[in-house]
Amino acid sequence: MAATAGSSLQIATIRPSISAASSKVLKAGTYIVGANPGNASWDKLTCSRHLSNLGCLRNQSAIPTSKKHFSFSTKAMTKSSENKASSGLPIDLRGKRAFIAGIADDNGYGWAIAKSLAAAGAEILVGTWVPALNIFETSLRRGKFDQSRVLPDGSLMEIRKVYPLDAVFDNPEDVPEDVKGNKRYAGSANWTVQEAAECVKTDFGSIDILVHSLANGPEVSKPLLETSRKGYLAAISASSYSFVSLLRHFLPIMNPGMYQNFACVSYSLIVMVSNLFRYDDNNSGGASISLTYIASERIIPGYGGGMSSAKAALESDTRVLAFEAGRKQNIRVNTISAGPLGSRAAKAIGFIDTMIEYSYNNAPIQKTLTADEVGNAAAFLASPLASAITGATIYVDNGLNSMGVALDSPVFKDLNK
């Protein structure tokens, strides 16, 4: 297993209390929110919430009106109190298993997501593009990634198994002869989406978290007007339909939430449910996460070859899949719209450094976005804390998506004077 929970991601869940004249089912608990409490002050944050309706109620008439609410209270913890077992529960993904598709090196968002999930205790499985598999596994085995594998508690992220994967192909019948005979695929087997899912099932039985961290547009450097049909469809296939295919084939082995289709019929049963299905007990169902980009809804000159269309399709599919996978198996589906990162893959676009500079100059929060920030957002979305979030596009870009003008434009040179 990966590092123990609580070693880094000190986000924790809350314990609900049911207000009643005769009894208190559970005392309000505490939770801590953040990515590294050792470097921050946690003394001032407090909040409380009231949930007027319990989603699983089918017969609320059994409860007096004055008692139909849940109270939730939370507070941030000081560093001295973070190790007290009774004071709160860090985000705990122990016992969860994640499959992250699209990791081929140690400096992209996929790697950062894997690290954050591992820091929270999840077991990590990786799907790596077949032509990059040998280099990735060799680098991993020789310790070239050891420095970037270090988790906040000092341990190393453990990758239980690396699977060959080419998410462009659903099953062996889809693979053309020229790819089968390509020397870059020689020595690898069972690398289509269907086969990868079957291998994971054989090896581990099931997963809880599915992450799609891959994209490719062979004509990304071309304007849309100069993009060929083949290039456009290739971008859609690799960058958006691949997510549909992954979820389609992995959904049967994803663990659903334990409260699926559960109905509460009396106050006494609510008491029992509150004890058995606490918000922090990891029963919030499986989660699937993908990565998108603001070009899906804004014009980003230079991000061509159909990639903007592919990201728009990915976001639309996220909403549809959230409904279908949610109703079918209580699986949550979200996508993270991440800001620009100077990863090896992103450098293929050709102007990533310019986009990073633009983001820094124009975003509401003027700082460089780190991969870990996206990783931590993914860990949140995979956790019980996000049990009511699905079908959403979550922006992790220092707020750049909210801007309507570029502040570094000469037009605004006197704006802050």
Contacts in CASP RR format, 6 or more apart in sequence:
PFRMAT RR
TARGET T0000
AUTHOR 0000-0000-0000
METHOD contacts of the structure
MODEL  1
MAATAGSSLQIATIRPSISAASSKVLKAGTYIVGANPGNASWDKLTCSRH
LSNLGCLRNQSAIPTSKKHFSFSTKAMTKSSENKASSGLPIDLRGKRAFI
AGIADDNGYGWAIAKSLAAAGAEILVGTWVPALNIFETSLRRGKFDQSRV
LPDGSLMEIRKVYPLDAVFDNPEDVPEDVKGNKRYAGSANWTVQEAAECV
KTDFGSIDILVHSLANGPEVSKPLLETSRKGYLAAISASSYSFVSLLRHF
LPIMNPGMYQNFACVSYSLIVMVSNLFRYDDNNSGGASISLTYIASERII
PGYGGGMSSAKAALESDTRVLAFEAGRKQNIRVNTISAGPLGSRAAKAIG
FIDTMIEYSYNNAPIQKTLTADEVGNAAAFLASPLASAITGATIYVDNGL
NSMGVALDSPVFKDLNK
1 94 0 8 1.000
1 95 0 8 1.000
1 121 0 8 1.000
1 123 0 8 1.000
1 158 0 8 1.000
2 117 0 8 1.000
2 118 0 8 1.000
2 119 0 8 1.000
2 121 0 8 1.000
2 122 0 8 1.000
2 123 0 8 1.000
2 124 0 8 1.000
2 151 0 8 1.000
2 157 0 8 1.000
2 158 0 8 1.000
3 118 0 8 1.000
3 119 0 8 1.000
3 121 0 8 1.000
3 151 0 8 1.000
3 153 0 8 1.000
3 155 0 8 1.000
3 157 0 8 1.000
3 158 0 8 1.000
4 94 0 8 1.000
4 121 0 8 1.000
4 153 0 8 1.000
5 90 0 8 1.000
5 91 0 8 1.000
5 92 0 8 1.000
5 93 0 8 1.000
5 94 0 8 1.000
5 120 0 8 1.000
5 121 0 8 1.000
6 90 0 8 1.000
6 91 0 8 1.000
6 92 0 8 1.000
6 119 0 8 1.000
6 120 0 8 1.000
6 121 0 8 1.000
6 153 0 8 1.000
7 119 0 8 1.000
7 121 0 8 1.000
7 151 0 8 1.000
7 152 0 8 1.000
7 153 0 8 1.000
7 154 0 8 1.000
7 155 0 8 1.000
8 35 0 8 1.000
8 36 0 8 1.000
8 116 0 8 1.000
8 119 0 8 1.000
8 120 0 8 1.000
8 151 0 8 1.000
8 152 0 8 1.000
8 153 0 8 1.000
9 34 0 8 1.000
9 35 0 8 1.000
9 90 0 8 1.000
9 91 0 8 1.000
9 116 0 8 1.000
9 119 0 8 1.000
9 120 0 8 1.000
9 376 0 8 1.000
9 379 0 8 1.000
10 32 0 8 1.000
10 33 0 8 1.000
10 34 0 8 1.000
10 35 0 8 1.000
10 36 0 8 1.000
10 37 0 8 1.000
10 77 0 8 1.000
10 82 0 8 1.000
10 90 0 8 1.000
10 91 0 8 1.000
11 31 0 8 1.000
11 32 0 8 1.000
11 33 0 8 1.000
11 34 0 8 1.000
11 90 0 8 1.000
11 91 0 8 1.000
11 379 0 8 1.000
11 380 0 8 1.000
11 383 0 8 1.000
11 385 0 8 1.000
12 30 0 8 1.000
12 31 0 8 1.000
12 32 0 8 1.000
12 33 0 8 1.000
12 88 0 8 1.000
12 89 0 8 1.000
12 90 0 8 1.000
12 91 0 8 1.000
12 92 0 8 1.000
12 280 0 8 1.000
13 31 0 8 1.000
13 89 0 8 1.000
13 91 0 8 1.000
13 92 0 8 1.000
13 278 0 8 1.000
13 279 0 8 1.000
13 280 0 8 1.000
13 383 0 8 1.000
13 384 0 8 1.000
13 385 0 8 1.000
14 28 0 8 1.000
14 29 0 8 1.000
14 30 0 8 1.000
14 31 0 8 1.000
14 72 0 8 1.000
14 73 0 8 1.000
14 74 0 8 1.000
14 279 0 8 1.000
14 280 0 8 1.000
15 26 0 8 1.000
15 27 0 8 1.000
15 28 0 8 1.000
15 29 0 8 1.000
15 89 0 8 1.000
15 278 0 8 1.000
15 279 0 8 1.000
15 280 0 8 1.000
16 26 0 8 1.000
16 28 0 8 1.000
16 51 0 8 1.000
16 70 0 8 1.000
16 71 0 8 1.000
16 72 0 8 1.000
16 274 0 8 1.000
16 278 0 8 1.000
16 279 0 8 1.000
17 24 0 8 1.000
17 25 0 8 1.000
17 26 0 8 1.000
17 27 0 8 1.000
17 28 0 8 1.000
17 70 0 8 1.000
17 71 0 8 1.000
17 72 0 8 1.000
18 24 0 8 1.000
18 25 0 8 1.000
18 26 0 8 1.000
18 67 0 8 1.000
18 70 0 8 1.000
18 270 0 8 1.000
18 271 0 8 1.000
18 274 0 8 1.000
19 67 0 8 1.000
19 69 0 8 1.000
19 70 0 8 1.000
19 71 0 8 1.000
20 67 0 8 1.000
20 267 0 8 1.000
21 67 0 8 1.000
23 271 0 8 1.000
25 270 0 8 1.000
25 271 0 8 1.000
25 274 0 8 1.000
25 275 0 8 1.000
26 274 0 8 1.000
26 275 0 8 1.000
26 278 0 8 1.000
28 71 0 8 1.000
28 72 0 8 1.000
28 73 0 8 1.000
29 73 0 8 1.000
29 74 0 8 1.000
29 88 0 8 1.000
30 73 0 8 1.000
30 74 0 8 1.000
30 75 0 8 1.000
30 77 0 8 1.000
30 87 0 8 1.000
30 88 0 8 1.000
31 74 0 8 1.000
31 88 0 8 1.000
31 89 0 8 1.000
31 90 0 8 1.000
31 280 0 8 1.000
32 42 0 8 1.000
32 76 0 8 1.000
32 77 0 8 1.000
32 82 0 8 1.000
32 88 0 8 1.000
32 90 0 8 1.000
33 45 0 8 1.000
33 76 0 8 1.000
34 40 0 8 1.000
34 376 0 8 1.000
35 372 0 8 1.000
35 373 0 8 1.000
35 376 0 8 1.000
36 152 0 8 1.000
37 77 0 8 1.000
37 79 0 8 1.000
37 82 0 8 1.000
38 79 0 8 1.000
42 76 0 8 1.000
42 77 0 8 1.000
42 78 0 8 1.000
42 79 0 8 1.000
42 82 0 8 1.000
43 76 0 8 1.000
43 78 0 8 1.000
44 76 0 8 1.000
45 75 0 8 1.000
45 76 0 8 1.000
46 74 0 8 1.000
46 75 0 8 1.000
46 76 0 8 1.000
47 73 0 8 1.000
47 74 0 8 1.000
47 75 0 8 1.000
48 71 0 8 1.000
48 72 0 8 1.000
48 73 0 8 1.000
48 74 0 8 1.000
49 71 0 8 1.000
49 72 0 8 1.000
49 73 0 8 1.000
49 74 0 8 1.000
50 69 0 8 1.000
50 70 0 8 1.000
50 71 0 8 1.000
50 72 0 8 1.000
51 69 0 8 1.000
51 70 0 8 1.000
51 72 0 8 1.000
52 68 0 8 1.000
52 69 0 8 1.000
53 60 0 8 1.000
53 68 0 8 1.000
54 70 0 8 1.000
54 264 0 8 1.000
54 270 0 8 1.000
56 259 0 8 1.000
56 262 0 8 1.000
56 263 0 8 1.000
56 264 0 8 1.000
56 273 0 8 1.000
57 264 0 8 1.000
57 270 0 8 1.000
58 263 0 8 1.000
58 264 0 8 1.000
58 265 0 8 1.000
59 264 0 8 1.000
59 265 0 8 1.000
59 266 0 8 1.000
60 68 0 8 1.000
62 265 0 8 1.000
62 266 0 8 1.000
62 267 0 8 1.000
63 267 0 8 1.000
63 270 0 8 1.000
67 267 0 8 1.000
77 87 0 8 1.000
77 88 0 8 1.000
81 87 0 8 1.000
89 280 0 8 1.000
90 120 0 8 1.000
91 120 0 8 1.000
91 379 0 8 1.000
91 380 0 8 1.000
91 383 0 8 1.000
91 385 0 8 1.000
92 120 0 8 1.000
92 121 0 8 1.000
92 280 0 8 1.000
92 282 0 8 1.000
92 383 0 8 1.000
93 117 0 8 1.000
93 120 0 8 1.000
93 121 0 8 1.000
93 122 0 8 1.000
93 209 0 8 1.000
93 282 0 8 1.000
93 379 0 8 1.000
93 382 0 8 1.000
93 383 0 8 1.000
94 120 0 8 1.000
94 121 0 8 1.000
94 122 0 8 1.000
95 121 0 8 1.000
95 122 0 8 1.000
95 123 0 8 1.000
95 208 0 8 1.000
95 282 0 8 1.000
96 117 0 8 1.000
96 121 0 8 1.000
96 122 0 8 1.000
96 123 0 8 1.000
96 208 0 8 1.000
96 209 0 8 1.000
96 282 0 8 1.000
96 382 0 8 1.000
97 122 0 8 1.000
97 123 0 8 1.000
97 125 0 8 1.000
97 204 0 8 1.000
97 206 0 8 1.000
97 207 0 8 1.000
97 208 0 8 1.000
97 209 0 8 1.000
98 114 0 8 1.000
98 117 0 8 1.000
98 122 0 8 1.000
98 123 0 8 1.000
98 124 0 8 1.000
98 125 0 8 1.000
98 207 0 8 1.000
98 208 0 8 1.000
98 209 0 8 1.000
98 210 0 8 1.000
98 211 0 8 1.000
98 382 0 8 1.000
99 125 0 8 1.000
99 126 0 8 1.000
99 127 0 8 1.000
99 200 0 8 1.000
99 207 0 8 1.000
99 209 0 8 1.000
99 210 0 8 1.000
99 211 0 8 1.000
99 250 0 8 1.000
100 110 0 8 1.000
100 113 0 8 1.000
100 114 0 8 1.000
100 117 0 8 1.000
100 124 0 8 1.000
100 125 0 8 1.000
100 126 0 8 1.000
100 127 0 8 1.000
100 211 0 8 1.000
100 213 0 8 1.000
101 126 0 8 1.000
101 127 0 8 1.000
101 165 0 8 1.000
101 167 0 8 1.000
101 210 0 8 1.000
101 211 0 8 1.000
101 212 0 8 1.000
101 213 0 8 1.000
101 214 0 8 1.000
101 242 0 8 1.000
101 246 0 8 1.000
102 110 0 8 1.000
102 126 0 8 1.000
102 127 0 8 1.000
102 128 0 8 1.000
102 129 0 8 1.000
102 165 0 8 1.000
102 167 0 8 1.000
102 212 0 8 1.000
102 213 0 8 1.000
102 214 0 8 1.000
103 110 0 8 1.000
103 111 0 8 1.000
103 114 0 8 1.000
103 126 0 8 1.000
103 127 0 8 1.000
103 128 0 8 1.000
103 136 0 8 1.000
103 213 0 8 1.000
104 128 0 8 1.000
104 129 0 8 1.000
104 132 0 8 1.000
104 135 0 8 1.000
104 136 0 8 1.000
104 345 0 8 1.000
105 111 0 8 1.000
105 132 0 8 1.000
105 136 0 8 1.000
105 139 0 8 1.000
105 343 0 8 1.000
105 344 0 8 1.000
106 139 0 8 1.000
106 145 0 8 1.000
106 148 0 8 1.000
106 149 0 8 1.000
107 148 0 8 1.000
107 342 0 8 1.000
107 343 0 8 1.000
107 344 0 8 1.000
107 371 0 8 1.000
108 213 0 8 1.000
108 341 0 8 1.000
108 343 0 8 1.000
108 344 0 8 1.000
108 345 0 8 1.000
108 371 0 8 1.000
109 213 0 8 1.000
109 291 0 8 1.000
109 338 0 8 1.000
109 341 0 8 1.000
109 343 0 8 1.000
109 371 0 8 1.000
109 374 0 8 1.000
109 375 0 8 1.000
110 211 0 8 1.000
110 213 0 8 1.000
110 291 0 8 1.000
110 371 0 8 1.000
110 375 0 8 1.000
111 148 0 8 1.000
111 371 0 8 1.000
112 370 0 8 1.000
112 371 0 8 1.000
112 372 0 8 1.000
112 374 0 8 1.000
112 375 0 8 1.000
113 211 0 8 1.000
113 213 0 8 1.000
113 289 0 8 1.000
113 374 0 8 1.000
113 375 0 8 1.000
113 378 0 8 1.000
113 379 0 8 1.000
114 124 0 8 1.000
114 126 0 8 1.000
114 157 0 8 1.000
114 159 0 8 1.000
114 211 0 8 1.000
115 148 0 8 1.000
115 149 0 8 1.000
115 151 0 8 1.000
115 157 0 8 1.000
115 372 0 8 1.000
115 375 0 8 1.000
116 372 0 8 1.000
116 375 0 8 1.000
116 376 0 8 1.000
116 378 0 8 1.000
116 379 0 8 1.000
117 124 0 8 1.000
117 209 0 8 1.000
117 211 0 8 1.000
117 375 0 8 1.000
117 378 0 8 1.000
117 379 0 8 1.000
117 382 0 8 1.000
118 124 0 8 1.000
118 151 0 8 1.000
118 157 0 8 1.000
118 158 0 8 1.000
119 151 0 8 1.000
119 152 0 8 1.000
119 153 0 8 1.000
119 157 0 8 1.000
119 379 0 8 1.000
120 379 0 8 1.000
120 383 0 8 1.000
122 208 0 8 1.000
122 209 0 8 1.000
122 382 0 8 1.000
123 160 0 8 1.000
124 157 0 8 1.000
124 158 0 8 1.000
124 159 0 8 1.000
124 160 0 8 1.000
125 159 0 8 1.000
125 160 0 8 1.000
125 161 0 8 1.000
125 162 0 8 1.000
125 163 0 8 1.000
125 200 0 8 1.000
125 204 0 8 1.000
125 207 0 8 1.000
126 159 0 8 1.000
126 161 0 8 1.000
126 162 0 8 1.000
126 163 0 8 1.000
127 162 0 8 1.000
127 163 0 8 1.000
127 164 0 8 1.000
127 165 0 8 1.000
127 196 0 8 1.000
128 136 0 8 1.000
128 137 0 8 1.000
128 162 0 8 1.000
128 163 0 8 1.000
128 164 0 8 1.000
128 165 0 8 1.000
129 165 0 8 1.000
129 166 0 8 1.000
129 214 0 8 1.000
130 164 0 8 1.000
130 165 0 8 1.000
130 166 0 8 1.000
130 184 0 8 1.000
130 185 0 8 1.000
130 188 0 8 1.000
130 191 0 8 1.000
131 184 0 8 1.000
131 185 0 8 1.000
133 162 0 8 1.000
133 164 0 8 1.000
133 188 0 8 1.000
136 162 0 8 1.000
137 162 0 8 1.000
139 145 0 8 1.000
140 159 0 8 1.000
140 162 0 8 1.000
146 156 0 8 1.000
149 156 0 8 1.000
149 157 0 8 1.000
150 156 0 8 1.000
150 157 0 8 1.000
151 157 0 8 1.000
160 204 0 8 1.000
161 203 0 8 1.000
163 190 0 8 1.000
163 191 0 8 1.000
163 196 0 8 1.000
163 199 0 8 1.000
163 200 0 8 1.000
164 188 0 8 1.000
164 189 0 8 1.000
164 190 0 8 1.000
164 191 0 8 1.000
164 196 0 8 1.000
165 191 0 8 1.000
165 193 0 8 1.000
165 196 0 8 1.000
166 185 0 8 1.000
166 191 0 8 1.000
166 192 0 8 1.000
167 193 0 8 1.000
167 212 0 8 1.000
167 214 0 8 1.000
167 238 0 8 1.000
167 242 0 8 1.000
167 245 0 8 1.000
167 246 0 8 1.000
168 237 0 8 1.000
168 238 0 8 1.000
168 242 0 8 1.000
169 175 0 8 1.000
169 179 0 8 1.000
169 191 0 8 1.000
169 192 0 8 1.000
169 193 0 8 1.000
170 192 0 8 1.000
170 193 0 8 1.000
170 194 0 8 1.000
170 245 0 8 1.000
170 249 0 8 1.000
171 192 0 8 1.000
171 193 0 8 1.000
171 194 0 8 1.000
171 195 0 8 1.000
172 192 0 8 1.000
172 194 0 8 1.000
172 195 0 8 1.000
174 192 0 8 1.000
175 192 0 8 1.000
179 185 0 8 1.000
185 191 0 8 1.000
189 195 0 8 1.000
190 196 0 8 1.000
190 198 0 8 1.000
190 199 0 8 1.000
193 242 0 8 1.000
193 245 0 8 1.000
193 246 0 8 1.000
193 249 0 8 1.000
194 249 0 8 1.000
196 249 0 8 1.000
197 249 0 8 1.000
197 250 0 8 1.000
197 252 0 8 1.000
197 253 0 8 1.000
200 207 0 8 1.000
200 250 0 8 1.000
200 253 0 8 1.000
201 253 0 8 1.000
205 253 0 8 1.000
206 253 0 8 1.000
206 254 0 8 1.000
206 255 0 8 1.000
207 250 0 8 1.000
207 253 0 8 1.000
207 254 0 8 1.000
207 255 0 8 1.000
208 254 0 8 1.000
208 255 0 8 1.000
208 285 0 8 1.000
208 286 0 8 1.000
208 287 0 8 1.000
208 382 0 8 1.000
209 286 0 8 1.000
209 287 0 8 1.000
209 288 0 8 1.000
209 289 0 8 1.000
209 382 0 8 1.000
210 246 0 8 1.000
210 247 0 8 1.000
210 250 0 8 1.000
210 254 0 8 1.000
210 287 0 8 1.000
210 288 0 8 1.000
210 289 0 8 1.000
211 288 0 8 1.000
211 289 0 8 1.000
211 290 0 8 1.000
211 378 0 8 1.000
212 242 0 8 1.000
212 243 0 8 1.000
212 246 0 8 1.000
212 247 0 8 1.000
212 288 0 8 1.000
212 289 0 8 1.000
212 290 0 8 1.000
212 291 0 8 1.000
213 290 0 8 1.000
213 291 0 8 1.000
214 238 0 8 1.000
214 239 0 8 1.000
214 242 0 8 1.000
215 238 0 8 1.000
215 239 0 8 1.000
215 291 0 8 1.000
215 307 0 8 1.000
215 310 0 8 1.000
215 311 0 8 1.000
215 345 0 8 1.000
216 234 0 8 1.000
216 235 0 8 1.000
216 238 0 8 1.000
216 239 0 8 1.000
217 231 0 8 1.000
217 234 0 8 1.000
217 235 0 8 1.000
217 238 0 8 1.000
217 239 0 8 1.000
217 305 0 8 1.000
217 306 0 8 1.000
217 307 0 8 1.000
217 310 0 8 1.000
218 231 0 8 1.000
218 234 0 8 1.000
218 235 0 8 1.000
218 305 0 8 1.000
219 226 0 8 1.000
219 227 0 8 1.000
219 228 0 8 1.000
219 231 0 8 1.000
219 232 0 8 1.000
219 234 0 8 1.000
219 235 0 8 1.000
219 304 0 8 1.000
219 305 0 8 1.000
219 306 0 8 1.000
220 235 0 8 1.000
220 303 0 8 1.000
220 304 0 8 1.000
220 305 0 8 1.000
220 306 0 8 1.000
220 307 0 8 1.000
220 348 0 8 1.000
220 349 0 8 1.000
221 302 0 8 1.000
221 304 0 8 1.000
221 305 0 8 1.000
221 349 0 8 1.000
221 350 0 8 1.000
222 304 0 8 1.000
222 305 0 8 1.000
223 302 0 8 1.000
223 304 0 8 1.000
223 305 0 8 1.000
224 304 0 8 1.000
224 305 0 8 1.000
224 306 0 8 1.000
224 308 0 8 1.000
224 309 0 8 1.000
227 304 0 8 1.000
227 305 0 8 1.000
227 306 0 8 1.000
231 305 0 8 1.000
231 306 0 8 1.000
232 305 0 8 1.000
232 306 0 8 1.000
232 309 0 8 1.000
235 305 0 8 1.000
235 306 0 8 1.000
235 307 0 8 1.000
235 309 0 8 1.000
235 310 0 8 1.000
236 306 0 8 1.000
236 309 0 8 1.000
236 310 0 8 1.000
236 313 0 8 1.000
238 310 0 8 1.000
239 307 0 8 1.000
239 310 0 8 1.000
239 311 0 8 1.000
239 314 0 8 1.000
240 310 0 8 1.000
240 311 0 8 1.000
240 313 0 8 1.000
240 314 0 8 1.000
240 317 0 8 1.000
241 313 0 8 1.000
243 290 0 8 1.000
243 314 0 8 1.000
243 317 0 8 1.000
243 318 0 8 1.000
243 321 0 8 1.000
244 317 0 8 1.000
244 321 0 8 1.000
247 288 0 8 1.000
247 321 0 8 1.000
247 325 0 8 1.000
247 331 0 8 1.000
247 333 0 8 1.000
251 325 0 8 1.000
251 328 0 8 1.000
251 329 0 8 1.000
251 331 0 8 1.000
254 286 0 8 1.000
254 288 0 8 1.000
254 329 0 8 1.000
254 331 0 8 1.000
255 285 0 8 1.000
255 286 0 8 1.000
256 285 0 8 1.000
256 286 0 8 1.000
256 329 0 8 1.000
256 330 0 8 1.000
256 331 0 8 1.000
257 283 0 8 1.000
257 284 0 8 1.000
257 285 0 8 1.000
257 286 0 8 1.000
257 330 0 8 1.000
258 277 0 8 1.000
258 283 0 8 1.000
258 285 0 8 1.000
259 277 0 8 1.000
259 283 0 8 1.000
259 330 0 8 1.000
260 285 0 8 1.000
260 329 0 8 1.000
260 330 0 8 1.000
262 273 0 8 1.000
262 277 0 8 1.000
264 270 0 8 1.000
264 273 0 8 1.000
277 283 0 8 1.000
279 384 0 8 1.000
279 387 0 8 1.000
280 384 0 8 1.000
281 384 0 8 1.000
282 384 0 8 1.000
283 384 0 8 1.000
284 332 0 8 1.000
284 383 0 8 1.000
284 384 0 8 1.000
284 386 0 8 1.000
284 387 0 8 1.000
285 330 0 8 1.000
285 331 0 8 1.000
285 332 0 8 1.000
285 387 0 8 1.000
286 330 0 8 1.000
286 331 0 8 1.000
286 332 0 8 1.000
286 382 0 8 1.000
287 331 0 8 1.000
287 332 0 8 1.000
287 333 0 8 1.000
287 334 0 8 1.000
287 381 0 8 1.000
287 382 0 8 1.000
287 386 0 8 1.000
288 321 0 8 1.000
288 325 0 8 1.000
288 331 0 8 1.000
288 332 0 8 1.000
288 333 0 8 1.000
288 334 0 8 1.000
289 333 0 8 1.000
289 334 0 8 1.000
289 335 0 8 1.000
289 336 0 8 1.000
289 378 0 8 1.000
289 381 0 8 1.000
289 382 0 8 1.000
290 314 0 8 1.000
290 318 0 8 1.000
290 334 0 8 1.000
290 335 0 8 1.000
290 336 0 8 1.000
291 335 0 8 1.000
291 336 0 8 1.000
291 338 0 8 1.000
291 374 0 8 1.000
292 311 0 8 1.000
292 314 0 8 1.000
292 315 0 8 1.000
292 318 0 8 1.000
292 335 0 8 1.000
292 336 0 8 1.000
292 337 0 8 1.000
292 338 0 8 1.000
292 393 0 8 1.000
293 300 0 8 1.000
293 303 0 8 1.000
293 307 0 8 1.000
293 311 0 8 1.000
293 337 0 8 1.000
293 338 0 8 1.000
293 339 0 8 1.000
294 300 0 8 1.000
294 337 0 8 1.000
294 339 0 8 1.000
294 395 0 8 1.000
294 397 0 8 1.000
294 400 0 8 1.000
294 401 0 8 1.000
295 303 0 8 1.000
295 307 0 8 1.000
295 308 0 8 1.000
295 311 0 8 1.000
296 308 0 8 1.000
296 311 0 8 1.000
296 312 0 8 1.000
296 314 0 8 1.000
296 315 0 8 1.000
296 337 0 8 1.000
297 312 0 8 1.000
297 315 0 8 1.000
298 401 0 8 1.000
299 308 0 8 1.000
300 308 0 8 1.000
300 355 0 8 1.000
302 349 0 8 1.000
302 351 0 8 1.000
303 349 0 8 1.000
314 335 0 8 1.000
315 335 0 8 1.000
315 337 0 8 1.000
315 393 0 8 1.000
318 333 0 8 1.000
318 334 0 8 1.000
318 335 0 8 1.000
318 391 0 8 1.000
318 392 0 8 1.000
318 393 0 8 1.000
319 391 0 8 1.000
321 333 0 8 1.000
321 391 0 8 1.000
322 332 0 8 1.000
322 333 0 8 1.000
322 334 0 8 1.000
322 390 0 8 1.000
322 391 0 8 1.000
322 392 0 8 1.000
323 391 0 8 1.000
325 331 0 8 1.000
325 332 0 8 1.000
325 333 0 8 1.000
326 332 0 8 1.000
326 333 0 8 1.000
326 390 0 8 1.000
332 381 0 8 1.000
332 386 0 8 1.000
332 387 0 8 1.000
332 389 0 8 1.000
332 390 0 8 1.000
332 391 0 8 1.000
333 390 0 8 1.000
333 391 0 8 1.000
334 381 0 8 1.000
334 386 0 8 1.000
334 389 0 8 1.000
334 390 0 8 1.000
334 391 0 8 1.000
334 392 0 8 1.000
334 393 0 8 1.000
334 394 0 8 1.000
335 391 0 8 1.000
335 392 0 8 1.000
335 393 0 8 1.000
335 394 0 8 1.000
336 374 0 8 1.000
336 377 0 8 1.000
336 378 0 8 1.000
336 381 0 8 1.000
336 393 0 8 1.000
336 394 0 8 1.000
336 395 0 8 1.000
336 396 0 8 1.000
337 393 0 8 1.000
337 394 0 8 1.000
337 395 0 8 1.000
337 396 0 8 1.000
337 397 0 8 1.000
337 401 0 8 1.000
338 369 0 8 1.000
338 374 0 8 1.000
338 396 0 8 1.000
338 397 0 8 1.000
339 359 0 8 1.000
339 369 0 8 1.000
339 374 0 8 1.000
339 396 0 8 1.000
339 397 0 8 1.000
339 398 0 8 1.000
339 400 0 8 1.000
340 346 0 8 1.000
340 352 0 8 1.000
340 355 0 8 1.000
340 356 0 8 1.000
340 358 0 8 1.000
340 359 0 8 1.000
340 369 0 8 1.000
341 352 0 8 1.000
341 356 0 8 1.000
341 369 0 8 1.000
341 371 0 8 1.000
341 374 0 8 1.000
342 352 0 8 1.000
342 353 0 8 1.000
342 356 0 8 1.000
343 371 0 8 1.000
346 352 0 8 1.000
349 355 0 8 1.000
356 368 0 8 1.000
356 369 0 8 1.000
358 406 0 8 1.000
358 408 0 8 1.000
359 369 0 8 1.000
359 397 0 8 1.000
359 398 0 8 1.000
359 400 0 8 1.000
360 366 0 8 1.000
360 367 0 8 1.000
360 368 0 8 1.000
361 406 0 8 1.000
361 407 0 8 1.000
361 408 0 8 1.000
362 400 0 8 1.000
362 403 0 8 1.000
362 406 0 8 1.000
362 407 0 8 1.000
362 408 0 8 1.000
363 397 0 8 1.000
363 398 0 8 1.000
363 399 0 8 1.000
363 400 0 8 1.000
363 403 0 8 1.000
364 398 0 8 1.000
364 399 0 8 1.000
364 400 0 8 1.000
364 402 0 8 1.000
364 403 0 8 1.000
365 398 0 8 1.000
365 399 0 8 1.000
366 398 0 8 1.000
367 398 0 8 1.000
369 396 0 8 1.000
369 397 0 8 1.000
369 398 0 8 1.000
373 396 0 8 1.000
374 396 0 8 1.000
377 394 0 8 1.000
377 396 0 8 1.000
380 386 0 8 1.000
381 389 0 8 1.000
381 394 0 8 1.000
395 401 0 8 1.000
395 402 0 8 1.000
405 411 0 8 1.000
405 412 0 8 1.000
406 412 0 8 1.000
407 415 0 8 1.000
END
